[in-house]
Amino acid sequence: MRTFYVDIIKPSHYDDDGYVLQWWKAWIPSNSMACLYAIAQDCANRRVLGDDVDIVVNAYDEMTMRVPMSGIVRRQKQSDAEGLVCLVGVQSNQYPRALEIARRLRAEGLTVAIGGFHVSGCLSMLKDLPQDLQDALDLGVSLFAGEAEERFETVLADARDGTLKPIYNYMNDLPGLQNQVPPILPADIVRRYEGSISSFDAGRGCPFQCSFCTIINVQGRKSRWRDADDIEKLIRENHAQGVHDFFITDDNFARNKNWEAIYDRIIELRENDGIRVQFVIQVDTLAHKLPNFIEKSARAGCVYVFIGLESINPENLAHMNKGQNRITEYRTMFQMWKEHGIITYAGFIMGLPNDTPENIKRDIEIVQRELPVDLLEFTMLTPLPGSQDHKTLYENGTWLDPDLNRYDLEHTTCEHPRMSPEVWQQTYADVWDWYYTDAHVETMMRRNAAYGIKPVKIWRLCLQIYGAMKYEGVHPQQCGYLRLKDPTQRRPGRRRLPWLLYAPVFAAETLVKYARFGAYAWKIHKIRRRVQAEGDVRSYTDLAIRPVEDPESEALEMFDLNESSRAAVEKAKKQAERVRKHAETGVAAE
């Protein structure tokens, strides 16, 4: 018997000081890692390399651990062993770290492949191979573009035979997801995430055409979905190892054409079989228009929903090709989610061509007053490789920051017509403070209490979302609990202090940081206690949670921002009138 090791590594990302981002517990698990782990384990169970080859699969998320590089090298270089190291789910900002890991492993003679959104996005959108991908090929690293279902067995065979191709490009042949191996991570990995949360994709693809999005160019615009049987299988397998919380990673679950059958099956598991399931989903701003979608989301166990709000300014929405966002629907949409007891997150993109610090601050204040959204997550408009924005700028020869590590949605990576890089970066830092004021945190707690949602949930989420940027200095999607730093893994070119010299510095930095964080937690805890101590919290009301009676005729500042806002409202009025006329006459309006 020979042993073939498949070592799956989800690389992390360097912070501004060159340290690898690592945590005692991270917040968001990698679905790419879960998918490839399950596929590789299935290949092992089927002995696809022959009955005389034992495939052993290991997985490492660098966000939660130091990858045992020496152990991987030692195992794969044994006389009776072979192997393949897969750097999986590599995003653009993670590519520099992935390449450094690959460089170290290749120096030891190991076989290495890199896949993920950066490789797939570049190969799907660009005519020429960018230098960063050529650098990997020059190291002898193979590149994998597309999805591993139905293809990984071939890659394993090529790796065993020493005939691994430089590039595997399956971008024009995306597989169906029915009857595919459902994603899963072993319990020892899941326990490294806050709340022991795992992830799965119920489908892939999104029908919209947002210019900043890489999903539509990597996973396609056609909805591909898993069967309800496959979802039940993965939920039961996770239930058997004590995992019940999930991040459903579909970029837009509401546009998964099999969403209702999947929800019905999860509801059955919850209500008939007693399998407790809770999850987070991502949807667009018109998901509430789907009959029964929000109701079934709540029954199936959705506790948080992330909504692609992005802006309240139609000029900005038009620039992003986000025509599906209708500002006259915003209040109705958020209220419907709240009425079903679901906490709302929303994305907000800043750095559009007409943005200035002044009008961004104005828009944030309008959101605070007029929309009952809970948490906002701010990102910079970033031309991610794989997006239409990036392709346009790249092919036009426009300056783009050559350091891919900065493409993390929180750094300036291109020029802005109205803000210098310094002003743009400072505005991004300020926007978190503009939204998460103590007064607005109290308002969010009061609004949720009015809907019957405990304010403690807002307290905890403000610590996570706002605390990530304020005290850890990273976007919440890259954050976790208790930052770990290893000076020996610092980015090449940065000074690497011996641990004995760095330990006192790190200890002092950690003490000060978490003392400040603790003081903030206590401050908003007192706000929470004050809100809960009041009498009838369900009687609270304000403009944002006031029931919407005639959405197109409300006197909102959001509707009068500029000519585009007024035109959007007028268009909505005409559409509503056509719908009313059709309802009255039964004749379709032109």
N, C-alpha and C positions, 0 to 999 in steps of 0.2 A: 504493500500500500504506500502510495505517495500522498502527500498533503499539499493542497493548493489553497493558499490563504487569500481571501478577498478582504482587504482592509479598507473600509469606507470612512473617509474623513470629510466632515463638514467644516471648512476653514472659517476662521473668524475674520477680524478686521483690525487694523492698527488705529489706535486713537491718535489725537493730535501730537502727543509726545512720543509716538512710535511704539507704545506698548500694545500687546495683543489684548483685545477686549475679552476678558474672561470673568466669570461670576461663580459664586458658590451655587446659586440656582439661577438659571436664565428664565425668561418669561415665555419666549415663543419657540416651540420645537420646529425642527426642519422637516417638512413633508417630503422634500426630495430625498433626504436620508432615509425616511421611513419607507418610501417607495422602493428605493434601490436595495435596502436591507431585506425587504420582503421578497423581492425578485431574486436576489442572490441566494437567500435561504431556500427558496423554491428550487433553484438550480441545484443546490447542494442535496436537497431531499430526492431529486430525480436523478442524481448522479450523472449530470450531463457531460462530464469529462471522462466517463467510464467507471466501471465498477471498481477499478483499482486505484481511483483517485478520490480522496476524502476532501471535500470542499469545506473549509472552516471560514465563517463570516464573522468579522468584528466591525463595530461601528463606533466612531468617536465624534462628538460634537465639541469642537474646540472652544465654543462659547462657555462650556461648563467644565472643561478639564484641560490639562496639559496633555497633548497627544504623546503617547509613549513611542517616540520615533526610534529610539535604540531598540526597543522590544520588537517593533515591526521589522526592522532590519535584521535583527538576530533570528527571528522565526523564519523569515522568507529566505535567508541565506543558509539554512540548514541543508545538509547533503541530500535529504529525502524530501525537500520542500520546494515549491514554486509559489508564485503569487502575483497579484495585481493590486496596486493601490489606486483607489478611485477617489479623486477629489470631487465631491458631489455638490450640486446646487450652488455653484460658485457665482455669486453676483459680481457686478463690476467693481464695487468697493472692496470685495473680498479677493479679487484676482491677484493683487500684489502679494498678499499673504499666501495664497494658494501656490503662486509661482515660486516663492521662497521655500515652501515645504517641498514642492516638486524638485527644486534644485538640490536640496539636501538628500533626498531619496535617490535621485538619479546619480548623484556622486557616489552612492553606495551600490550602484548597479541594479536598483530595483526598477520594475516596470510600472509606469505611472500614466494615468489618463485623467484629464480634466473635462468635466461637463458642467452644465448649468446655464443660467440665463445669459451670462456674458458671452460665452462661446456661441450659444444658439442664436442670440440676438445679433451678434456681429456677422455670422455666416448667413443669416436670413436676410439681412438688410443692406450689407455693404458689398460693393462690387469687388473690392480688393481686400486681401487679408491684412488687417491692421498689425502694426509692429509688435504689439504685446502678445498676439497669438503666434506670430512668427518666432518670438523669443522662446515660447514653449516648444515649438517644433524643433528649434535649434538644440534644445536640451534633450531631444529624443522623447518628449512627452506626446502622447496621443491626445487628440481633441475629439470630443463626442458632442455632436449637436443633435438635438431632438429628444425623444423619450425612449427609455430603456426597455419598456414592455416589448416582448417578441424579438428583441435585438441583443440582449445582454448575453445570452447563451453563445452567440457567435463571437462576441468580444472575448469571452472567457476562453473559448477554443483557440482564438488567434493568440491570446496572451500565453497560453500553455505551449503552443507550437512555435513561439517566437516570431510570429508573423503579424504582429499588431500593426494595423494601418496608421499612418500619420493622422488622418482625419476620417471620422465616421460621421457622415452628414445625412441625417434622416428627416431634415426639416420639411421636405416635400411629401413625406409619407407618415403622417401622425397616426398612431394606432387607435382603434376603438377601445373603449374601456370595459365593455361587457365581458364578464368572465375572466378578467385579468386578476392577477394576484393582488389582493387588497393590501394597502400599506400598513405596516405595524412596526413598532419599536419595542424591544424587550424592556421589561419593567425596570431593570437597573439603570437604563438610560433615561426612561421617563421620570424616574424619581429625582433626576437632576434638574427638573423644571419645576417652577413654582406651582403648587397645587397638583403635582403629578399629572400635568396636562400632556396629551399627545395630539396628533394631528392626522387628518386624512383629507384627500380631495375627493369629493363626491362627483366632480366633473371638471372639465377643463375647457377653456375657450370663453370668449366674451364677444357679443355681437356689435358692441359700440366701437368708435373710432377715435378715442381720446389720443391726442398727438403725443402726450408725454408717456404713454403706456407701452410697456414691453410685452405684456401678456398677449395681446392680440397678434403680435408678430412672432411669438415663440410658441404659444399654444393654439394659435389660430382664433378665428372669429366664429367658427362653427361650434355649437354646443356638443361636447362629447361627454357622456355620463356613465356612471356605474349603475348597475342594477340594484334594486332594493335588497336582493338576496346577498350581494357582495357587501353592502353596507351592514346588513345584519351580521354577517360572518365576522367582519372586523370589530364590530361592537362587542359581540360575544367573546371573541378572542381577547380583547382588551379587558372585558369584565372579568374573565377568568384570572387575569393577573392583577386585578384590583384597580384598573384604570377606567374612569368614567367621564372625565372631562376632556373636551376636544376643541381644537381650532380647526374648523372646516375651511380649508384654504382656497376653495373656489374663489376666483377674483370677483365673481358676481353670482352668488348662489341662486339669486332670483331668476337668472336667465339659464339655469340648468333645466333642460326640458323635462327632466325626470324628478324635479324637486318634490312634487306632491306625493308620488309613490314612495320616495325615500322618507319623507316626513311621516306618511301613514305607517310605514313599517317601524320607524323609531317610536312613534306614539304607541303602537301596539306593544313594543318591547317595554316601554315605561309603564303603561296602564294595565297590561295583562300579565307580563312576566316579572314586573318589579325591578327591572334593570334601570337604575338611576343614571341618566345621561344628561350632561349639561354641555353647552357648546357656545362658541362665538362664530358668527357668520359675517360675510361681507356682501353688501348689496348696493344697488344704485338707488337714486332718489325717487324712482317711480315704482319700486317694489310694492309699495302699499296699494297700488292699483290692481295687483293680481288678486282675484277673489280668494279669500281664505288664507292668503300667504302669511300675514302677520299672526292671525289666530293660530294657525298650525305651527308656526315658528315657536310660539309660546308653549303650546301643548307638547311639542317634541323636545323642549328643554333648552331653547335659546335664551340665554340670560344677558348677552351683550351682542349688539349689532354695530358693525362698522359701516358707515355710509359715505360714499364718495361725494360729499358736498362740494368741496374744492373752492367755491366762491359764491358770493351773493351778487356779484356784478356780472350782468350778461355780456359785457364787453370781454371780460376775462374768460367766461365760459365759451364764448365763440372762438376766442384765440386757441383754446385747448380742444376744439372740436367736441365739446361736451354739450351738444344740443339737447340731450335727454334730460338735462337739469333745468327745471322750470321753477323760477323763483316763487310763482304764485302757489306752488304745491308744497313749499318747504314747511310751513307751519302745520298744515294738515298732516303731512307725512310724519313729522316728529311727534305730534300729539298722538297719532295712532299707535306708534311703537310704545309710547309711555303708558297709554291706556291698558296695554297688555303686560305692563310690569317689566319692560325690557330697557336696560341701560343703553344709551346711544353714544357712540363715538362718531366723530365725523372728521374727515380729512379736510384740511384747508391749505391750499397752495399759495404761496406768496412769491413775488418776483416776476409777475406778468409784465409785459411791456409798459403798460400805463400805471403800474404801481409806483407809489412813493411812500415814505414812512407815514406821511399825514393821511393819505387815503386808506392805507392798510389799517391804521389805528381807528379811523372812522368806521370802517367796515366791521372791525372786531366789536366795537361798542354797539353797533346796530344788532349784530348777532346776539350779544348779551341781553339786549332789551327785547328783541322781537322773536327770537327762536328758542324753543324749549329743548335745545340740544344739550347734552351733558358735557362730555369731554371733547375738546378739540385737539387734534394732533396736527402740528404745523410742519410743513415741508417746503423746501425751496424748489422752485421750478428747475428741474435738472434734466439736461439732455442725455438720458441714459442710453448707452449703446443697446440697440434693439428697438428703440422708439423712432417714430417718424421725426420728432424734433432733432434727434441726434443725426439721423441720416441727412436731413436737409442741411444742417450746419456743417457736417463733415464734408459733404459733397460740394458745398459752396466755398470750402476753404476757410470758414469762419474759425476764429481762435477758440479752442476748447482746452481746458486744463489737461495737461498730459498725465497728471498723477491720478490714476484711477481710484486710489484709496479715498479721494475726496468726493467720489460720486455716491455719497451716502444720504443724499437729500437734505443735508444740513450745512453744506459748504458751497460757496460760490464756485462755479466751474465754467462759466461763460460770461460774456459782457452783458450789461443791462443798459438800455438807452437812457434811463433817468436816475440811476443810482450807481455810485462808484462801488467797487467791490467791498470797500470798508464800510460804507453806509448800508449796503445790502446785508452784509454779515451782521452788523450791529442791530439792524432792524429785526433780523431773524431772532437774535437773542432777546430783544425787547418784546416781541410779540407774545411770548409766553407769559411775561409779567403783565402785559396789557389784558390778557384774557383771565388769567388765574389770580385776580385780585381777591383779597379776603372777602370783600363785599359780594363778589360774584360767586365765590365758593358757597357763601351762606345762601345766596339766592338759589343755587342749584340744589342745595339740601332741602330748602323749603319747597321747591317745585316737586322734587321727588317724594317728599313726605305727603304732599297733596295728592299724589297718585298712588299712595300706599306703599312706596318703596323706601326702605330704611335709609336714612341719611348716612349711616356708617359705610354704606357702599360707596357713596361719593367721597367720603373721607379717605377710604383706602385707595380709590382710583386716582384721586388728586395727588396722593403721595407717590403713586407709581408714575403717572403721566407727567405732572409738573415737576415732581422731585427728580425724575430722570434727567431732565434738562438743567434744572436749577442747581442740583447738588452733585450729580454724576457727570454732567456735561455731555451727555449723549442722548440721541433720540430714543424715545421709549421702546421702539421696536428693536433696539440693540442693547437694551438694558436688562438688568436682573437684580438679584439681591447679593450684597457684599462683594464688592469689586476685588478681584485678585490681579496681581501684577507680578510677572516674572521678568526680571531685568535681563536674564540670559536669552530671552526670546525677542528682544527689542529689534525694531526694524533695522535692516542693514544700513550702515551709514550713521546710525545713532550710537552714542556712547553706552556701553554695557558695563554697569558697575557690578562688582562682586556682590552676592546676596548679603553678606555680612555688613557691607557698607551701605547698601540700599535699604535694608530692613528698618533701621531707625527712621529714615526719611519717610518710608511708606507707612509706618506705624503712626507717626505724628500726623501725616496727611489724612490718614483714615480717621483718626480720633477727632480732628477738627471738623472734617466733613460730616461725620455722622452726628456730632454734637449739634451742628447747625441744622441738620436734617431732623433730629429729634425735637429741637425747639420748634421747628415749623409744624411737625406732627402734633405737638402738644397744643400749639396755638389753634389749629383748625379743629382739634378734638374739643376744645372748649366751645368753639362755634357750634359744633355738632350737638354738644350737651345742651347748649342754650336753646337750639331749635327744638330738640326733642322734649325739653322741659316745658315748653309752652303748651297751652290747652289743646284746642282743636286744630291740629296741624293740617287736617284735610280741608279746612276752610280757606286756606291761603290761595290767593290768585294774583296774577299780574297779566300784563299784555301778552306775554309769550304763551301762557297756558289757557288764556281765554278761548273758549270754543270758537271755531271758525264757522261763520254762517255763510258768507259770500266771499270766497277767497280772492276773487278778482277785483272786488270793490273795497277792500280794506285800506284804510289810510295809514300805510306803513312807510317809514322812511326808506326802507329797502326798495320800495316800488318807485321811488323818485330820486334815485341816485344820479341818473344821467338820462340822456335820450334813449339809450339802449334799454334801460330799465323800464322806462315808460312805454317803449314799443313792445317789450315783452309782455307787459301787463295788458296792453291793448290787444295783442294777438291772443292772449289767453281769454279775454272777454269775448272775442269773436268766436273762438272755438267753443266756449261754454254756451254761447247763444245758439250755435248750430246744433249742439247736443240737445239743448232744451227744445228747439224746434223739431228735431227728429223725434224726441220722446212724445211731443204733443201730437204730431201729424203722422208719425210712422213713416215719413218720407225722408230718405237720406239727403242731407244738405250737400250742395256742391262743394 
